[in-house]
């Protein structure tokens, strides 16, 4: 089956390749599918880590005195929608 998905060629250590082959056989999936799945998972974890770091930075800079209350936000939203 041909596909139009972009391709990547990667050189692996023999031990890493052997592990991927075992995983592929155990899952009954192609080696390509296993590697693509692991890459996707790695990218998602990297994104999660980056977002967690952004969240931690925002928490450190949070000042309760500058925060908007729920009531104030809802009032602002009602006023904004009333103008439409």
C-alpha positions in Angstrom: 0.0 0.0 0.0 1.6 3.3 -1.0 1.2 6.4 1.0 1.8 10.1 0.5 3.0 10.7 4.1 6.5 12.2 4.4 9.3 9.8 5.2 12.2 10.0 7.6 15.3 7.8 7.6 16.9 7.2 11.0 20.1 5.4 12.0 19.6 3.4 15.2 21.9 1.5 17.6 21.5 -2.2 17.0 20.1 -2.7 20.5 17.5 0.0 19.9 16.5 -1.6 16.6 16.2 -5.0 18.3 13.9 -3.6 21.0 11.7 -1.9 18.3 11.5 -5.2 16.4 10.4 -7.0 19.6 7.8 -4.4 20.3 6.6 -4.6 16.6 6.2 -8.4 16.8 4.5 -8.2 20.2 2.0 -5.6 19.0 1.5 -7.2 15.6 2.3 -3.9 14.0 4.7 -2.8 11.4 8.1 -1.4 12.6 7.2 1.8 10.8 3.9 2.1 12.8 5.7 1.4 16.1 8.3 4.1 15.4 5.7 6.6 14.3 3.6 6.0 17.4 6.7 6.4 19.7 7.6 9.7 17.9 4.1 11.0 18.2 4.0 10.1 21.9 7.3 11.8 22.5 6.2 15.0 20.8 3.0 15.0 22.9 5.0 14.5 26.1 7.4 17.3 25.1 4.4 19.6 24.5 2.9 18.7 27.8 6.3 19.5 29.5 6.5 22.9 27.8 2.9 23.8 28.7 3.5 22.7 32.3 6.6 25.1 32.4 4.4 27.9 31.1 1.8 27.2 33.7 4.4 27.1 36.5 5.8 30.5 35.3 2.2 31.9 35.3 1.6 30.7 38.8 4.8 32.3 40.0 3.8 35.6 38.5 0.2 35.5 39.7 -0.9 38.3 42.0 -4.3 38.0 43.7 -4.6 41.8 43.8 -4.5 41.9 40.0 -6.9 39.0 39.5 -10.4 39.6 38.1 -13.3 38.1 40.2 -15.8 35.7 38.6 -18.6 38.3 39.1 -16.6 41.0 37.4 -15.8 38.8 34.5 -19.4 37.7 34.1 -20.6 41.3 34.3 -18.1 42.3 31.6 -19.2 39.5 29.4 -22.9 40.4 29.8 -22.1 44.0 28.9 -20.1 43.0 25.9 -22.9 40.7 24.6 -25.5 43.4 25.2 -23.8 45.7 22.8 -24.3 43.3 19.9 
